[in-house]
Amino acid sequence: MIRYAKPRDVDEALALLGEASWKILAGGTDFYPALGNRPLTDNVLDINALDDLRGIAETETHLVIGARTTWADVTKHRLPPSFDMLKQSAREVGSPQIQNVATIAGNLCNASPAADGVPPLLVLDAEVELRSLSGSRVLPLSGFILGNRRIASRPDEMVTAILVPKASLGGTSSFQKLGARRYLVISIAMAAARVVTDAHGRIETAVIAVGACSAVAQRLAGLETVLVGLRSATEIESAVMAAPLDELSPIDDVRGTADYRRAAAREIAVRAILGALGLGEAEAAA
């Protein structure tokens, strides 16, 4: 018999996870479409009553985003400019109706190569907090998402928060997405960039991640290195176009060829970097 449970606190949810196998239901925007025409065969653990897991808080070392925090919550919260890229990506997650219920943790746990929230959170050096009856652990986001639809959580664990180190809050940021149309579309390629500049406008630190061009969104460490010291749009564009981008491994699919994705990744990386520097046409976050 299939079970349905809606725990009222995190401890109750963890107790249930410790005794049986469950599918966790939060926003449900991916949960139900993934079933298609198949009947439900898994126990369902509905965590929508766990109010402690919703909201954004601050500790001495981190900004803590609760697992049930929605994309609409992110856009409304007052955050530093380094979060502009996350707010911009939040506005790209489906329609406003979806943004009001879809959760950040759900976007990560779904582990789609085209998950809009992953590149900005990689750029912010985000970590994922997991809890079980036996305790809690924290994984870097790059170690949490293992591949297409694969994550590093155990059956008895649930994601309770995304942690952003305050050391990663400097600079300004931008997010760019390419799809077959402007809205309500799965990414062909996307890029997030955060830059810190010196008093002369030269790049001191650049952090860039590209999604939908590999099984898991990737940081572009080689490109980040060559951007240091650059200032003009021309210099930056030349550096991006010449960089090898070996971290990417795009595939051919119905949305685009591998070659098109690789070329698109360069173009939107340029736009994201220039947007972060205020040199492009990237839309500013509210």
N, C-alpha and C positions, 0 to 999 in steps of 0.2 A: 504494500500500500504506500502511495506517495504521501509524504508528510509536508505540511506547511506550518511554519512557525514565524511569529513576529515578536521577537524579544523586546523587552522594555529597557534593558541596559546592556552594556558591553559584556559584563560578566556572564549574564544569561546567554548571550550569543556565543561566547567562547565555550561555555559548558556544552551547548548543543553541538558545536563544531567538534568537540572532543569525543562525542559519543556516536556520531554517524557521519555519513557523507552528504554534503549539502551543496546546492548551487546558491550563491549569494545574490539576492535581488536588491538593487539600490534604485537608480533612476529608471531602469527597465528599458531604456532606449535602444540598447543592443541585445538585451536578454531575450525579448520576445521576437524581434526580427530574425535572430539566429536560429530559432526553432523552425522557421519556415512552415511547412505543412506537417511537420512531425509532431506527434503528441508529446506532452511533457512526461519525462520518465524519471526525473531527479527530484529529490526532496528540495524544497524551496525555503531558504532562510531570508526572510524579508527584514532588512535592517533599517527601514524608513522611520522607525520610531526611536532610533538612537540619536537623540538630539545632541548628545555630547560630541558626536563625530562631525558636526556641521559648524563651520565658521573658521575664521582666521585669527590666530592669536600670536603673541610674541613672547619669547623667552630671552634670556641674556645672550644666547648664541644663535637662535634660529627664528624664522617665521614658520609657524605651524599651521598647515592647511588641513583641516579635518577631512576625513575620507568622504563624507557625505556632502561636502561643500560643492555647490553647483557652479556651472560656468557663469551664470548670471550673478551669483554671489561675488565671484572674482571681479567682474567688470564694475560692480558697484562699490567695492572696497577701496579705501584710500591706500595706495601702495606706491613705493618709490619708482622712479623712471625705469629702473632695470626690469620692472614687471610690465612695462608697456607691451612688450612682445607677447606675454601671456594673456593680457587683456585682448590684444588684437586676435590672437588665436581663438580665444573664447568666443568671439563674435563670429567665427567661422564654423563653429560646431553646430551644424544643422540650422534650424530655424529658432527664433526666440522662444517658441514653445518648448523645444528640446533643450535649449540652454537653461530654462527654468527648472528642469528636473534632472538632466544628465549631470553626473558627478565627475570630478577630476579623477578620483581613484578608479572609477569605472572605466574611464578612458585609458588609463594605464593597464588595468587588469585585462581589458579586452585585447591588448597587445597587437593591435593592427599596425602593419608597417606605415599606414597612412594616418595614424592617430595624431590629430592636430596639436594636442597638448604636450607631446613628448619632446620635440626639438626645443621649445622654450624652457622646459624644465631641465633638460640636459644642460643647456647654457647656464642655468642658475645652479648647477651642481646639486640638484635635488636628491634627496634620500627618501626611501620608503620605509615607514614604520609598520612592522607586522607584529601582531599579538596572538598568543595562544594561552591555554591554561598553564603551560610550563614557563611562560614569561614573554618577553618582547625582544625583538632584534631589529636592527636597522641595516638596510642594504642601499648602496648607491643605485640610483635609477638605472644606470648602465649595467648593473648586475642583477637587477630585478626582472627586466624584460629580456628573455633569453632568445627569442626568435618570434616568427610569425605565430601568434596566438599561444605563446608559451611564456609563462612567468615562473619565478623562483619560489612561490609560496607553497607551503605544505597544506594538505587537506584540512588540518586542524587550526590553520591560521587565517586571520583576516587582516587586510590593510586597515589601519586606523588613522594614519596621517601621512602627509607628504611634508618633509622638513626641508627648508631652504636655509642654508648657512648665511648668516649676516655678512660673512666675508665675501659673498658673491653678489651683494646688493649694490655695488658701485657701478657708475657709468649709466649710459642710456642704451635703449634697445629697440628692436623692430622685428616684426614677423611678416613674411611674405608667403603667399600660397598661390599655386597655379592649378587651375582646374579647367574642365571643359566649358564651364560657364562661371559667372561671378559668384553666385550663392548656391547653397544647398548641393554641394558637390564633394566628391571624394578627391583628395589631392592627387595630382600627377607628380608634383614635386613641391616641397616647401622648405623654407629656411628661416632660422631665427638667429639673430646676432645681438651681442652685447659688447659695447666698446667703452673703454676708459681712455680719455685723452689728456695730454699735458697742457701746460699754459699756452702753448703755441698751436694747439689743435692737432698735434700729431698723435697717432694711436700709440698708447702705452700698453694696453691689453686688448686683445680681441678674442671673443669666444663665439664660435659659429657651429651650428648643428643643422643638418639637412635630413628631412624625412621623406618617405615614399620612394626612396632611391636605393634601398637595401632592406633586408628583412627586418632590421631594427634601425631606427634613426641613429645617425652617427655624428660625433664631433669631428670637425676637420682640423686636426692638430697641425698638420703641415701648413695649411693656409693661415691659421692663426699666427704662426711664427713669422711668415713673410710679410704680414700686414703691419707688424710693429715698426713704427717710425714713419709710416705713410700718412699723408694728410689730404691730398687732392683727390677728387673723384676720378681723374684720369689715371693716377698712380694705382688707386685701389682696383679699378676695373682691369687694368693691365695685369696686376698681380693675381687676381682671381682667374682670369682667362688663361694664364700661364701655369697655374698650380696644377699638379697631377690629379688631385682628389682621389687618391688610391683607396680611401676608406669606403667609397661608394661602390655598390654592386647592383645597379638597376637591372630590371628584367623587362621583357616584352610582355604586355598584356593588353586588354581591351582599351585601356586609357592612354597608352602610348608605348613607343618602342624604347628599348634601353638607350639607344643613341640619343633619342629626343629627350629622355629624362636627364641624361648626363649634361647635355647642352643647357636644358632648362634650369638645372641645379646651379650652374654657374651664373646664369642671368639673375635668378632670384636671390642668390647669395650676394651678388653685387647690390641689388636693390635693398636687401635687408641691412647690409653694412652702411650704405649711404643713408638709409632711413634712420638708422641709429645715430648717425653723425649729424642728422638734420640737413643732409645735402641732397636727399632724394625727395620723392613725392609720396613716401609712405604715410599713410593716415596716422595721425597722432592719437594715442589712447586718451580717453577722457580722464 
